[in-house]
Amino acid sequence: MTYLLRKIVQTLIVLVGVVTLVFFMLRLIPGDPVRVIAPTANETAAAQIRAELGLDRPLLSQYWGFLQQMVRGDFGESYFFQGGAFDLVVKALPYTALLALTALVLSLLVGIPLGVFAARREDRWSDRTVNVVTIVLQSMPNFWVAIMLGSFVAVKSGIFPTVGYVGPISVVLPSVALAVPLTAVIASVVRTNMADALRSEMAVALRARGLSTARIAWRHALRLTGVPLLTVMGAQFGYLLGGAVVVEYIFNYPGMGLLTLNTVLRRDYPLMQVITLVTALIFLVLNLLIDLSYGRIDRRMAIDNRAGTGARRALPGWLPKFGLKGAQA
């Protein structure tokens, strides 16, 4: 419980820090949102708009007002789009969540079997072939993949829409564009850790009991890849959001990525602050859940909550089961 409480406090501190950093960066970089809102306005009209938006106040005063509004759940109105900033983000978030989840599922469905296949054939030509394929896939920028899919698959087939959202089928091509490099990353992680697991004492003991390599890989060794795979998935969440900006722009997909790009170009302070807050919150909560799940996936990574320190302890759960000797660290 102490560990969990400390992680929650750390998450809140990081969240406030990120929001604060973005707040000041938006206002310190060159440019005036008033000139974007009303490019032809004279100085008198521009000054009136600044006063209405509160941009004429000192920077610290603006920040204090922003914190007070945030505590009350008031995130302000968008400068350019109709509606509140928070409502606009809530409207766009499900589209990006569907896109990211679809891309992640596709990556896991292809990447895990590919990594297991390569690990079972370590140092053979098939393993080297998979290694080359993963390198090629990782080197493909998602915007290039998106352009190729839109230009050839969508246009030539006529099955998939080229722009916009007309239903679940609109998610297919953007999710594939995001999934291609991610699949290669997952395959590489699974292959490396699976190969180590298949050379371990656990695998030797299981082979001595008559289990096949395939069963050892899928029933036992795959579990040992869970922790590094979860770590990579947590780190790749940022890639999914960053890639979504470009991919959603190419397909004109109405998600957070397209909204973020339009917000930055228009210097929409309230909307950009809410996007940062929601994105950072999702990222931090996701990584907190991943961190807490380590002990359930691999008992060697169990968190010693009784000590109240959050220290990790080595607990080879498979050693007693197979009659092998091991000492707890």
C-alpha positions as CSV (number, residue, x, y, z in Angstrom):
1,M,0.0,0.0,0.0
2,T,2.9,2.3,0.8
3,Y,4.4,1.7,-2.6
4,L,1.1,2.3,-4.4
5,L,0.6,5.5,-2.4
6,R,4.1,6.8,-3.3
7,K,3.6,6.0,-7.0
8,I,0.3,7.9,-7.0
9,V,1.9,10.9,-5.4
10,Q,4.7,10.7,-7.9
11,T,2.2,10.5,-10.7
12,L,0.4,13.6,-9.5
13,I,3.7,15.6,-9.2
14,V,4.8,14.6,-12.7
15,L,1.3,15.5,-14.0
16,V,1.4,19.0,-12.5
17,G,4.9,19.5,-13.7
18,V,4.1,18.5,-17.3
19,V,1.0,20.8,-17.4
20,T,3.0,23.7,-15.8
21,L,5.8,23.2,-18.3
22,V,3.4,23.2,-21.3
23,F,1.5,26.2,-19.9
24,F,4.6,28.4,-19.8
25,M,6.2,27.1,-23.0
26,L,3.0,27.9,-25.0
27,R,3.1,31.5,-23.8
28,L,6.9,32.0,-24.1
29,I,7.5,30.8,-27.6
30,P,7.2,33.5,-30.3
31,G,3.7,34.1,-31.7
32,D,0.4,35.7,-30.8
33,P,-2.8,33.7,-30.8
34,V,-4.8,36.9,-31.3
35,R,-3.2,37.4,-34.7
36,V,-4.2,33.9,-35.6
37,I,-7.8,34.5,-34.4
38,A,-8.1,37.9,-36.1
39,P,-5.2,38.5,-38.5
40,T,-6.7,41.7,-39.9
41,A,-7.6,43.3,-36.6
42,N,-6.1,46.7,-35.7
43,E,-4.2,47.2,-32.4
44,T,-7.3,48.4,-30.5
45,A,-9.3,45.4,-31.5
46,A,-6.4,43.0,-30.9
47,A,-6.0,44.5,-27.4
48,Q,-9.7,44.1,-26.7
49,I,-9.5,40.4,-27.7
50,R,-6.5,39.9,-25.5
51,A,-8.4,41.4,-22.6
52,E,-11.4,39.1,-23.2
53,L,-9.1,36.0,-23.3
54,G,-7.1,37.2,-20.3
55,L,-3.9,37.3,-22.2
56,D,-3.1,40.8,-21.1
57,R,-2.6,39.7,-17.5
58,P,0.9,38.9,-16.1
59,L,2.1,35.4,-16.9
60,L,2.0,34.3,-13.2
61,S,-1.5,35.7,-12.8
62,Q,-2.6,33.7,-15.9
63,Y,-1.1,30.6,-14.4
64,W,-2.7,31.0,-11.0
65,G,-6.1,31.6,-12.7
66,F,-5.5,28.4,-14.8
67,L,-4.8,26.3,-11.7
68,Q,-7.9,27.7,-10.0
69,Q,-10.0,26.8,-13.0
70,M,-8.5,23.4,-13.3
71,V,-9.3,22.6,-9.7
72,R,-12.9,23.6,-10.3
73,G,-13.0,21.4,-13.4
74,D,-13.3,24.4,-15.7
75,F,-10.8,24.1,-18.6
76,G,-12.0,27.1,-20.6
77,E,-13.4,27.5,-24.1
78,S,-11.5,26.8,-27.3
79,Y,-10.3,29.9,-29.2
80,F,-11.3,28.5,-32.6
81,F,-13.6,25.5,-32.2
82,Q,-17.1,25.6,-30.9
83,G,-17.5,24.3,-27.4
84,G,-15.4,23.7,-24.3
85,A,-11.8,22.5,-24.5
86,F,-12.5,19.5,-22.4
87,D,-15.6,18.5,-24.3
88,L,-13.6,18.6,-27.6
89,V,-10.9,16.3,-26.2
90,V,-13.5,13.9,-24.9
91,K,-15.2,13.8,-28.3
92,A,-11.9,13.1,-30.1
93,L,-10.4,10.7,-27.6
94,P,-12.5,7.6,-28.4
95,Y,-11.4,7.7,-32.1
96,T,-7.7,7.7,-31.2
97,A,-8.3,5.1,-28.5
98,L,-9.9,2.8,-31.0
99,L,-7.1,3.5,-33.5
100,A,-4.3,2.8,-30.9
101,L,-6.0,-0.3,-29.5
102,T,-6.5,-1.7,-33.0
103,A,-2.9,-1.0,-33.9
104,L,-1.7,-2.6,-30.6
105,V,-3.8,-5.8,-31.1
106,L,-2.6,-6.1,-34.7
107,S,1.0,-5.7,-33.5
108,L,0.7,-8.4,-30.8
109,L,-1.1,-10.8,-33.1
110,V,1.7,-10.7,-35.6
111,G,4.7,-9.7,-33.5
112,I,4.4,-12.4,-30.8
113,P,4.1,-15.4,-33.2
114,L,6.9,-13.9,-35.3
115,G,9.2,-13.5,-32.3
116,V,8.4,-17.1,-31.0
117,F,9.1,-18.5,-34.5
118,A,12.5,-16.8,-34.7
119,A,13.5,-17.8,-31.1
120,R,12.7,-21.4,-31.8
121,R,15.0,-21.3,-34.8
122,E,17.8,-19.3,-33.2
123,D,20.8,-18.7,-35.5
124,R,19.1,-20.5,-38.5
125,W,18.3,-18.8,-41.8
126,S,14.7,-18.4,-40.8
127,D,15.8,-16.5,-37.6
128,R,18.1,-14.3,-39.7
129,T,15.3,-13.6,-42.2
130,V,12.9,-12.5,-39.4
131,N,15.7,-10.3,-38.0
132,V,16.1,-8.6,-41.4
133,V,12.4,-8.2,-41.8
134,T,12.0,-6.5,-38.4
135,I,14.9,-4.1,-39.1
136,V,13.2,-3.1,-42.4
137,L,9.8,-2.7,-40.7
138,Q,11.3,-0.6,-37.9
139,S,13.0,1.7,-40.4
140,M,9.7,2.5,-42.2
141,P,8.2,5.8,-41.0
142,N,4.6,5.5,-40.2
143,F,3.7,8.5,-42.4
144,W,5.3,6.8,-45.4
145,V,3.4,3.6,-44.7
146,A,0.2,5.7,-44.3
147,I,0.8,7.4,-47.7
148,M,1.5,4.1,-49.4
149,L,-1.6,2.5,-47.9
150,G,-3.8,5.5,-48.9
151,S,-2.3,5.8,-52.4
152,F,-2.4,2.2,-53.4
153,V,-4.6,0.1,-51.1
154,A,-7.4,2.6,-50.5
155,V,-7.5,4.2,-54.0
156,K,-6.9,0.9,-55.9
157,S,-9.3,-1.3,-54.0
158,G,-12.1,1.1,-53.4
159,I,-12.9,-0.8,-50.2
160,F,-11.3,1.5,-47.6
161,P,-12.2,5.2,-47.3
162,T,-9.2,7.5,-48.0
163,V,-10.2,10.2,-45.6
164,G,-12.5,10.8,-42.7
165,Y,-14.4,8.4,-40.5
166,V,-17.4,6.6,-42.0
167,G,-17.4,3.6,-39.7
168,P,-15.1,0.9,-38.2
169,I,-13.6,0.2,-41.6
170,S,-12.0,3.7,-41.5
171,V,-9.8,2.4,-38.7
172,V,-8.1,-0.4,-40.7
173,L,-5.6,1.5,-42.8
174,P,-4.5,4.0,-40.1
175,S,-4.1,1.3,-37.6
176,V,-2.0,-0.8,-40.0
177,A,0.2,2.2,-40.6
178,L,0.8,2.5,-36.9
179,A,1.1,-1.2,-36.4
180,V,3.9,-1.9,-38.9
181,P,6.9,-0.5,-37.0
182,L,5.4,-1.5,-33.6
183,T,5.1,-5.1,-34.8
184,A,8.8,-5.2,-35.6
185,V,9.6,-3.9,-32.1
186,I,7.4,-6.5,-30.4
187,A,8.8,-9.3,-32.5
188,S,12.4,-8.3,-31.6
189,V,11.6,-8.1,-27.9
190,V,9.8,-11.5,-27.9
191,R,12.5,-13.1,-29.9
192,T,15.4,-11.9,-27.7
193,N,13.7,-12.9,-24.4
194,M,12.2,-16.1,-25.7
195,A,15.6,-17.2,-26.9
196,D,17.1,-16.6,-23.5
197,A,14.2,-18.5,-21.9
198,L,14.7,-21.5,-24.2
199,R,18.3,-21.7,-23.1
200,S,17.5,-21.4,-19.4
201,E,17.5,-24.2,-16.7
202,M,13.8,-24.1,-16.8
203,A,13.7,-25.2,-20.5
204,V,16.3,-27.9,-19.7
205,A,14.2,-29.3,-16.9
206,L,11.1,-29.2,-19.1
207,R,12.8,-31.0,-22.0
208,A,14.0,-33.6,-19.5
209,R,10.3,-34.2,-18.7
210,G,9.6,-34.9,-22.3
211,L,7.9,-31.5,-23.3
212,S,8.4,-30.3,-26.9
213,T,10.1,-27.1,-27.7
214,A,6.8,-25.6,-29.0
215,R,5.0,-26.4,-25.8
216,I,7.8,-25.0,-23.7
217,A,7.8,-21.8,-25.8
218,W,4.1,-21.2,-25.7
219,R,3.1,-22.6,-22.3
220,H,6.1,-21.6,-20.2
221,A,8.8,-19.4,-21.8
222,L,6.3,-16.9,-23.2
223,R,5.4,-15.9,-19.6
224,L,9.0,-14.9,-19.0
225,T,8.7,-12.4,-21.9
226,G,5.7,-10.7,-20.3
227,V,7.7,-8.2,-18.2
228,P,9.9,-6.8,-20.9
229,L,7.0,-6.9,-23.4
230,L,4.9,-4.9,-21.0
231,T,7.7,-2.4,-20.5
232,V,8.1,-1.9,-24.3
233,M,4.3,-1.5,-24.7
234,G,4.3,1.2,-22.1
235,A,7.1,3.0,-23.8
236,Q,5.5,2.6,-27.2
237,F,2.4,4.4,-26.0
238,G,4.2,7.6,-26.7
239,Y,5.0,6.4,-30.2
240,L,1.3,5.6,-30.9
241,L,0.3,9.1,-29.9
242,G,3.1,10.7,-31.8
243,G,2.4,8.6,-34.8
244,A,-1.3,9.2,-34.6
245,V,-0.7,12.9,-35.2
246,V,0.8,12.3,-38.7
247,V,-1.3,9.3,-39.6
248,E,-4.6,11.0,-38.6
249,Y,-3.6,14.1,-40.6
250,I,-2.9,12.0,-43.7
251,F,-6.3,10.1,-43.4
252,N,-8.1,13.2,-42.0
253,Y,-9.1,10.9,-39.1
254,P,-11.0,12.8,-36.4
255,G,-9.0,11.8,-33.4
256,M,-6.6,13.4,-30.9
257,G,-3.7,13.5,-33.3
258,L,-5.5,15.7,-35.8
259,L,-7.0,17.8,-33.1
260,T,-3.5,18.3,-31.6
261,L,-2.0,19.4,-34.9
262,N,-4.8,21.9,-35.6
263,T,-4.5,23.1,-32.0
264,V,-0.8,23.7,-32.2
265,L,-1.0,25.5,-35.6
266,R,-3.8,27.8,-34.2
267,R,-2.1,28.3,-30.9
268,D,-5.3,27.4,-29.0
269,Y,-4.0,27.6,-25.4
270,P,-6.9,26.2,-23.5
271,L,-7.3,23.2,-25.9
272,M,-3.6,22.5,-25.9
273,Q,-3.5,22.5,-22.1
274,V,-6.4,20.0,-21.9
275,I,-4.8,17.7,-24.5
276,T,-1.5,17.8,-22.6
277,L,-3.3,17.0,-19.3
278,V,-5.4,14.1,-20.7
279,T,-2.5,12.6,-22.6
280,A,-0.1,12.8,-19.7
281,L,-2.7,11.4,-17.3
282,I,-3.3,8.4,-19.6
283,F,0.4,7.8,-20.1
284,L,1.2,8.0,-16.3
285,V,-1.8,5.8,-15.3
286,L,-1.0,3.3,-18.0
287,N,2.7,3.0,-16.8
288,L,1.5,2.8,-13.2
289,L,-0.8,-0.1,-14.0
290,I,2.0,-1.8,-16.0
291,D,4.4,-1.4,-13.0
292,L,1.9,-2.9,-10.6
293,S,1.2,-5.8,-12.9
294,Y,4.9,-6.9,-13.1
295,G,4.6,-9.0,-9.9
296,R,1.5,-10.9,-11.2
297,I,3.1,-11.8,-14.5
298,D,6.5,-12.8,-13.1
299,R,6.8,-13.5,-9.4
300,R,10.6,-12.8,-9.6
301,M,9.5,-9.2,-10.0
302,A,7.1,-9.2,-7.1
303,I,7.0,-6.0,-5.1
304,D,7.8,-6.3,-1.4
305,N,5.0,-4.2,0.0
306,R,5.5,-5.6,3.5
307,A,8.8,-3.7,3.7
308,G,7.0,-0.6,2.6
309,T,9.9,0.3,0.3
310,G,8.7,-0.9,-3.0
311,A,11.9,-2.8,-3.4
312,R,11.8,-5.7,-5.9
313,R,12.8,-9.2,-4.8
314,A,14.0,-12.1,-6.8
315,L,11.6,-15.0,-6.5
316,P,12.2,-17.7,-9.2
317,G,8.7,-19.2,-9.1
318,W,9.5,-22.0,-11.5
319,L,12.6,-23.3,-9.6
320,P,10.7,-25.1,-6.7
321,K,8.1,-26.4,-9.1
322,F,10.8,-28.3,-11.1
323,G,12.9,-29.3,-8.2
324,L,15.8,-27.0,-9.0
325,K,17.7,-25.1,-6.5
326,G,17.5,-21.4,-6.2
327,A,17.9,-18.8,-3.5
328,Q,15.8,-15.8,-2.8
329,A,17.7,-12.6,-3.1
